[in-house]
Amino acid sequence: MSTLLAATTYDVAAVRADFPVLGREIGGKPLVYLDNASSAHKPRQVLDAERAFVEQHYSNVHRGVHTLSQEATDAYEASRERVARFLHAPDAHEVVFTKNATEAYNLVAYSFGNAAAGSRFALGPGDEVCVTEMEHHSNLVPWQMLCERTGATLRWIPLTDDGRLDLADLESLVNERTKLLAFVHVSNILGTENPVDVLVARARQVGALTLLDGAQSAPHQPVDVTALGVDFFVLTGHKMLAPSGVGVLWGRRELLDAMPPFMGGGSMIEVVRMTGSTYAPAPERFEAGTPVISQAVALAAACDYLDGVGLDRIAAHEHALTGRLLDGVRDLPGVSVIGPDTLEKRGAAVSFAIDGVHPHDVGQSLDELGIAVRVGHHCAAPVCRRYGVPATTRASSYLYNTEAEIDVLLEGIVTVQRFWGR
């Protein structure tokens, strides 16, 4: 547990003490890490949990009768239960471990594509899948590919000028032909938090299933998949203090049990004969081959850490940092926010543009000041196209960032403008 637990108020210094990397310097400057929407750093508690498992308990899981295999299996399945509690899921068997969020979306997409004719998951000409214009490529390209394979039609909810979803035509975009509505909870590029209740209610009216991309929400705020009312929820470990190589697909038990498998091989089978095979129930049927064992153990430790600090407190801390950044950018001439410029229904990712300076130049110049931000289209190229920019600079804070670091970034932006003569 973090030493923060002993504090009565949010003690960011105590949190920072848990993250070894934050003591680094870049080019003689203290590291200011504001690239958390891409990937977050790991506290000692998570690093220690994975190391202890690998050093003392590692073995392949399931079927082994020796002590290490039984210990590893117990740890792996306990991690599944821990993630279920983190998501307030009613059943640990609804948690499927994947290698990342991208695999989770593809799992659902290929299961739809593999479904037998007449199945609830079968798609064909005349059917539709709906997404939004702000989706990360990982929650867009799999559905494009699915529609190409099946002859279904892909539709999308457009964006307003201020970075919100334009719901004016929601009833025509999500209609009786819609089989799935897949959308992001919090945008990784705009920071927009979408109205889950409105979108889920419309999907239910027409009998469509819903998939919610929680990659940018699960690390930053409490998530209750039952209260959200969605059918599928996706998160990725490396954005929420866990190592890379582990993600989660949560799905309603009755849906997972009815879905055909994504990949074939070991561990996902029930009976195998040369003439055919039957498949294990969920979640095993979706975890073919050796699973992400040590990474899942570390993800459980990350859940412990985040719940120990308190996701409500983390959200409030980030809210204050985001407000400070938005206020500061608003006062800088020649700097504009791409996306909502207020705190209403938004997350901690803030994308901005500096007049006359390419984002890649901004990123390199800030790096010389020790400031790590992300530049590019952030795997959301249609968003950049929608707002007429080639790319953006994105600063994204997390539980260990400070107000002083936001001020360093704002000063850095001014330095960039002076350097480039803007």
Buried (B, 14 or more C-beta within 10 A) or exposed (E): EBEBEEBEEBBBEBBBBBBEEBEEEBEEBBBBBBBBBBBBBBBBBBBEBBEBBBEEBBBBBBEBEEEEBBBBBEBBBBBBBBBBEBBEBEBBBBBBBBBBBBBBBBBBBBBBBBBEEEBEBBBEEEBBBBBBBBBBBBBBBBBBBBBEBBEBBBBBBBBBEEBBBBBEEBEEBBBEBBBBBBBBBBBBBBBBBBBBEEBBEBBBEBEBBBBBBBBBBBBBBBBEBEEBBBBBBBBBBBBBBBBBBBBBBBBBBEBBBBBBBBBEEEBBBEEEEEEEEEBBEBBBBBBBEEBBBBBBBBBBBBBBBBBEBBBEBBBEBBBBBBBBBBEBBEEBEEBBBBBBBEEEEBBBBBBBBBEEBBBEBBBEBBBBBBBBBBBBBBBBBBBBEBBEBEBBBBBBBBBBBBBEBBBBBBEBBEBBBEEBEE
